[in-house]
Amino acid sequence: MVAPSASCIGFVRNYYPKLFENSSLHNDLKKLSAKTFEFTEFLLKVLNVKDTGATFKEVITYHNSCAALRECNIKQGPRILLENVKGLTLRELSDNETCCGFGGTFAVKFNGISVNMGEQKVENAISTGANYIVSTDLSCLMHLQGYIDGKGYSIKTMHIADVLASGW
C-alpha cells in the first residue's frame, strides 16, 4: 500500500496492529504494516528511484511533517528526491522539525495555538525567500495554505508528488 501522506501511513503502521490486538486479524495487519509506504519511501526504497526527471524552476522550502518525522522516520528521503529536480532551489526552514500546528483534532480543540503555530511556520518559510512550501503531508499543506490565503500572501503550498511530476 502506498499513500501520499505520512500521517495516513503512520496510522496504518503504528496503530492498526494495536486496534486489532488479540484478534484473528492482528498478524495480517502486522504484515500489511511491513508493506505500507509513504510515497517518497516507495520511490526510494522499493523502486530505487532518486531522480524522477522532474523540472521545477522555483525556490522552495521543505516542511517535515510530524507524522513523517515521528511516525515514519522520514527526513532525508524527500530531500534526496528534491535535490534531483532540475532547476529547483531548496532552502531549509530554520525550524524544520517544528510542528505546523494542524495535528487533526488539535487544530479544532486548540484553534488559537494551531493558528499561531501555522503562522510561525509560514513566516519562517517566507523568510527563506521560497515561493513554495513543499511537504509529504496533505493535512499540513491544507493548514498552512489556509493561513496563507487568510493573509493574502503569495507563497503557496505544494505536495512533493506534484513537484516530482513537474516538467515532463
C-alpha positions in Angstrom: 0.0 0.0 0.0 1.3 3.4 -1.0 -0.2 6.7 0.3 0.7 10.3 -0.4 0.5 11.3 3.2 2.8 10.3 6.1 0.0 10.7 8.6 -2.0 8.0 6.9 0.9 5.6 6.7 1.9 6.3 10.3 -1.5 5.4 11.4 -1.6 2.1 9.4 1.8 1.1 10.5 1.7 2.1 14.2 -1.9 1.8 15.2 -3.8 -0.7 13.1 -2.0 -3.6 14.7 -2.9 -2.2 18.2 -6.5 -1.7 17.2 -6.7 -5.4 16.3 -4.6 -6.8 19.1 -5.9 -10.2 20.3 -7.9 -10.7 17.2 -7.6 -13.0 14.2 -6.5 -10.1 12.1 -3.6 -9.0 14.2 -0.9 -10.9 12.3 -2.3 -9.9 8.9 -2.2 -6.3 9.9 1.4 -6.6 11.1 2.2 -8.0 7.6 0.3 -5.1 6.0 2.3 -2.6 8.0 5.5 -4.0 6.6 4.2 -3.5 3.1 2.9 0.0 3.7 4.9 3.0 2.3 4.6 6.8 2.2 5.1 7.9 -1.4 8.7 9.1 -1.2 9.7 6.0 0.7 8.2 3.8 -2.0 10.1 5.7 -4.7 13.4 5.4 -2.8 13.2 2.1 -1.0 11.1 0.0 -3.3 11.6 1.4 -6.8 15.1 2.7 -6.1 14.3 6.0 -7.9 16.2 9.1 -6.8 15.5 11.2 -10.0 12.0 11.3 -11.5 13.2 13.5 -14.3 11.2 16.5 -13.0 12.0 20.1 -13.7 10.7 22.8 -11.4 12.4 26.2 -11.7 11.3 27.5 -8.3 12.7 28.3 -4.9 11.1 26.0 -2.3 11.4 25.2 1.4 10.5 21.8 2.8 8.3 21.2 5.8 8.9 18.0 7.7 5.5 16.8 8.9 5.3 15.4 12.5 3.9 12.2 11.1 6.8 11.9 8.6 9.4 12.5 11.3 7.9 10.8 14.3 5.6 8.1 12.9 7.6 7.1 9.8 11.2 8.2 10.4 11.2 10.2 7.1 13.6 13.1 6.9 16.3 12.8 4.3 14.4 10.9 1.7 12.3 13.7 0.4 15.3 16.0 0.2 17.2 13.4 -1.8 14.3 13.4 -4.3 14.1 17.2 -4.4 17.9 17.6 -4.9 17.5 15.8 -8.2 14.7 18.1 -9.5 16.2 20.3 -12.3 16.0 24.0 -11.7 14.8 23.6 -8.1 16.5 25.6 -5.3 15.8 24.2 -1.8 16.2 26.5 1.2 15.8 25.0 4.6 13.4 26.3 7.2 15.0 27.5 10.5 12.5 25.3 12.4 12.2 22.4 10.1 11.3 19.9 12.8 8.7 22.1 14.5 5.0 21.2 14.1 2.9 23.4 11.8 0.0 23.2 14.3 -2.5 21.1 12.4 -2.5 17.7 14.2 -6.1 16.8 13.3 -8.4 17.4 16.2 -5.7 19.5 17.8 -6.5 22.3 15.3 -10.1 22.2 16.4 -9.7 21.8 20.1 -6.8 24.4 20.3 -7.6 26.6 17.4 -5.6 29.6 18.7 -2.5 27.7 19.3 -2.8 25.9 16.0 -3.1 29.1 14.0 -0.1 30.6 15.9 2.0 27.5 15.1 0.9 27.8 11.4 1.8 31.5 11.4 5.3 30.8 12.7 5.8 28.1 10.1 4.6 30.3 7.2 6.6 33.3 8.4 9.8 31.3 8.7 9.1 29.9 5.2 8.6 33.4 3.8 11.9 34.5 5.4 13.8 31.8 3.3 12.7 33.6 0.1 10.9 30.5 -1.1 7.9 30.6 -3.4 6.5 27.3 -2.2 6.3 25.2 1.0 6.6 21.6 0.0 5.7 18.6 2.2 4.7 14.9 2.2 1.7 15.6 4.3 -1.5 16.9 2.8 -3.0 18.0 6.1 -0.1 20.2 6.9 -0.3 21.8 3.5 -4.0 22.4 3.8 -3.5 24.0 7.2 -0.6 26.2 6.0 -2.4 27.2 2.8 -5.4 28.2 4.9 -3.2 30.6 6.9 -1.5 31.9 3.7 -4.9 32.5 2.0 -6.2 34.4 5.0 -3.2 36.7 5.0 -3.2 37.1 1.2 0.5 36.0 1.0 2.0 35.0 -2.4 3.8 31.9 -1.1 2.0 28.6 -2.0 2.0 25.1 -0.7 2.6 22.0 -2.9 2.7 18.3 -2.3 6.1 16.7 -3.1 4.4 14.4 -5.7 3.4 17.4 -7.7 6.9 18.7 -7.7 8.3 15.3 -8.7 5.8 15.2 -11.6 6.6 18.7 -12.9 8.0 19.5 -16.2 7.7 16.3 -18.2 
